């Protein structure tokens, strides 16, 4: 039913063919709204929702066209829209959406969505969480982006990355899951949202990051590998903007700041797994050092270390 994102069994779900019942359900969840279904025939409406710490994610599908008037509280990202959807906000009317179109709607905005039958997948993120990340990365962009209704068209790789981050976060909302995994997955997803906010930002000349400050930042990274680390976090710690930080790491290390973080995490995980005095597992190693997706952790680990995490662990156990 939701081909973009698998619906987890713990999600809140709702189904109805009654328009008044749908309006009441959505109103109880998101506040006052209007919804019209032109034409006749069953609505075939179904939706699901999951909640993370600072993000709500959900999807809906409808067998009928809809005209929806809504008002958002946090930042809302429509990651999948029925092709041909039109968004209206103030005097602006978007072109009909294509399969790779996403819509990023600022908090406090009222908008109208005119959608043909199909599937929608969206997320609403806490405004302060996104502003904290954006302020750290591009403080000069905050004011402009607060007013922007962005309708970027993503490339195939960008779309896969965004949906992968969203899918990981959906899975990380499972009741009883390790809190570190949810925090890491949510941090990664929020960073993707800020990437979209900045996708059309003008390039600016970066400054220089002092050598001593760069060393202090790398030491901070090594001591916080198990915590969620985003580009915004690094910018706050270094007290510089994103472009400056990127330039400094490329000059000093030949890689991006986030790639540096990933490699330091992989190295720390290797040292932890290779220690014969440990009694941990591959899962514990991944979560301990900030990897929310254990499958990708294993792939990246093999690429960086030359063997799988389980092989490292097995070799360490043979030494005991």
GIDASUL-V213449 format. One record per backbone hydrogen bond with DSSP energy under -0.5 kcal/mol. CO is the residue of the C=O (numbers start at 1). NH is the residue of the N-H. Records with the same first field share a line. If there is no record, write none. Layout:
BEGIN
CO->NH  NH
END
This chain:
BEGIN
1->3
6->8
8->11
12->49
14->47
16->45
17->19
18->22
19->23
20->24
21->25
22->26
23->27
24->28
25->29
26->30
27->31
34->69
36->38  67
43->63  64
45->16
46->61
47->14
48->59
49->12
50->57
54->126
55->52
56->124
57->50
58->122
59->48
60->120
61->46
62->118
66->115
67->36
68->70  113
69->34
70->111
72->108
75->125
76->78  105
77->79  123
78->103
80->121
82->85
85->97
86->114
87->94
88->112
89->92
92->89
97->84
98->101
100->154
103->78  105
104->150
105->76
106->109
109->72
111->70
112->88  114
113->68  115
114->86
115->66
118->62
120->60
121->79  80
122->58
123->77
124->56
125->75
126->130
127->131
128->132
129->133
130->134
131->135
132->136
133->137
134->138
137->242
138->141  142
139->142
141->145
142->146
143->147
144->147
145->148
148->150
150->104
152->102  154
155->159
156->160
157->161
158->162
159->163
160->164
161->165
162->166
163->167
164->168
165->169
166->170
167->171
168->172
170->173
171->174
174->177
178->181  182
179->183
180->184
181->185
182->186
183->187
184->188
185->189
186->190
187->191
188->192
189->193
190->194
191->195
192->196
193->197
194->198
196->199
198->201
208->210
210->214
211->215
212->216
213->217
214->218
215->219
216->220
217->221
218->222
219->223
220->224
221->224
224->227
230->234
231->235
232->236
233->237
234->238
235->239  240
241->245
242->246
243->247
244->248
245->249
246->250
247->251
248->252
249->253  254  255
256->260
257->261
258->262
259->263
260->264
261->265
262->266
263->267
264->268
265->269
266->270
267->271
268->272
269->273
270->274
272->275
274->276
275->278
281->285
282->286
283->287
284->288
285->289
286->291
287->290
290->292
292->294
293->297
294->298
295->299
296->300
297->301
298->302
299->303
300->304
301->305  306
302->306
308->312
309->313
310->314
311->315
312->316
313->317
314->318
315->319
316->319
317->320
END
